[in-house]
Amino acid sequence: MPFVRGNRMRGLTIAAVALSAFAVSACGSVPRPFGGKSNVRPSGENAAAIGVNGYLWRATLDTLSFMPLQSADPYGGVIVTDWYTNPEKPDERFKCTVYILDSRLRADGLNVAVFKQVRDAAGNWVDQPAAGQTETDIENSILTRARQLRLSNIKG
């Protein structure tokens, strides 16, 4: 059984390293839930500091602010929301993952994935395909907001 024990220890070591990396990345610059000042601002110099385009980052957080935030990695450019249920449609819920792929403000520097679940007759959540247009609409909303943030930064 030493082979099993070795694999188990290796798995525990990998899990500990992954947990440590997550804990360190959680110390990054994300909006604080209880107020306070965040150092994530859409500007050219700060965009390099967080690893992705600051305008796209802030615009994504603004656009998805109605959904609960599950995780945000400003260095890797990944924002994941938790499940959101529209009060008008309690039998369906949505979750989004946004990938910011570039440090420049570009339309192809953004990718949105939308996940949908519907409650069945037994009360269980069942995966359903989300309309493809939903992802495109969210991408367009984020890009529009990013352009607004950039223009307001140039003017002011």
HUPE-V900215 format. One record per backbone hydrogen bond with DSSP energy under -0.5 kcal/mol. NH is the residue of the N-H (numbers start at 1). CO is the residue of the C=O. E is the energy in kcal/mol with one decimal. If there is no record, write none. Layout:
<<NH;CO;E> <NH;CO;E>>
This chain:
<<5;1;-2.1> <6;2;-2.5> <7;3;-2.1> <8;4;-2.5> <9;5;-2.6> <10;6;-2.4> <11;7;-2.4> <12;8;-2.2> <13;9;-2.5> <14;10;-2.5> <15;11;-2.4> <16;12;-2.4> <17;13;-2.5> <18;14;-2.5> <19;15;-2.5> <20;16;-2.3> <21;17;-2.5> <22;18;-2.3> <23;19;-2.4> <24;20;-2.4> <25;21;-2.4> <26;22;-1.8> <27;24;-1.3> <28;25;-1.7> <30;28;-1.1> <35;32;-1.3> <41;39;-0.9> <43;41;-1.6> <47;43;-2.3> <48;44;-1.1> <49;45;-1.1> <50;46;-1.9> <51;47;-0.8> <53;102;-1.6> <57;53;-2.3> <58;54;-2.6> <59;55;-2.6> <60;56;-2.2> <61;57;-2.1> <62;58;-2.6> <63;59;-2.8> <64;60;-2.3> <65;62;-1.1> <67;64;-2.0> <70;80;-2.3> <71;80;-2.3> <73;78;-3.0> <74;72;-0.6> <77;73;-2.1> <78;73;-1.4> <79;98;-2.4> <80;71;-3.0> <81;96;-2.8> <82;68;-3.4> <84;94;-2.9> <86;84;-0.5> <86;92;-0.5> <89;86;-1.7> <92;89;-1.5> <93;117;-2.5> <94;84;-2.6> <95;115;-2.1> <97;113;-2.5> <98;79;-3.0> <99;111;-3.2> <100;77;-3.3> <100;98;-0.5> <101;99;-0.7> <101;109;-2.2> <102;109;-0.8> <106;104;-1.4> <109;106;-1.4> <110;107;-0.6> <111;99;-2.2> <113;97;-2.8> <115;95;-3.2> <116;128;-0.8> <117;93;-2.4> <118;126;-2.7> <119;91;-2.7> <120;124;-2.8> <123;120;-1.7> <126;118;-2.7> <128;116;-2.6> <134;131;-1.4> <135;131;-0.8> <136;132;-1.4> <137;133;-2.8> <138;134;-2.3> <139;135;-2.5> <140;136;-2.6> <141;137;-2.2> <142;138;-2.5> <143;139;-2.6> <144;140;-2.4> <145;141;-2.3> <146;142;-2.6> <147;143;-2.2> <148;144;-2.0> <149;145;-2.5> <150;146;-2.3> <151;147;-2.7> <152;148;-2.5> <153;149;-1.6> <154;150;-1.9> <155;151;-2.5> <156;152;-1.9>>
